[in-house]
Amino acid sequence: MANVSFLARMTVKEGREDEFMRLARELERQVHANEPDTLYYRFFRLRGPREFAVMESFKDEAAEELHMNTAYLQEIAPNLLDCMEGGDPPYTREYLDPME
């Protein structure tokens, strides 16, 4: 199976940026420590007001599925999502496919 990569963009509610960044850093830490088949996982602050992104790349669909079902993601994600503005889901995801 091919790897799965995407960039997800989100806007954080006013006044919730510090909480969002704390949760994002904890999630990064957990992923890096526990998911060897996650090739890349990092949050970024964008240049627009309260705009952030996360870039994720997984070895394959099984690695993404494992990530989605970890206990720490299940614990952190609801609070992270609560910090975001917008609809359901409160982010946009852009898939990044290799040019092969």
VENQUI-V113995 format. One line per field, one symbol per residue. phi: phi as a letter, one per 40 degrees, with the letter a starting at -180 (. if undefined). A space follows every 50 residues. Layout:
BEGIN
phi: ???
END
This chain:
BEGIN
phi: .ccbbabbbabcddgbcccdcccccccddccccbbccccaaacbcccccg cbabbbabdacccccddcbcccccccddccccccchcbccabbbcbbccb
END
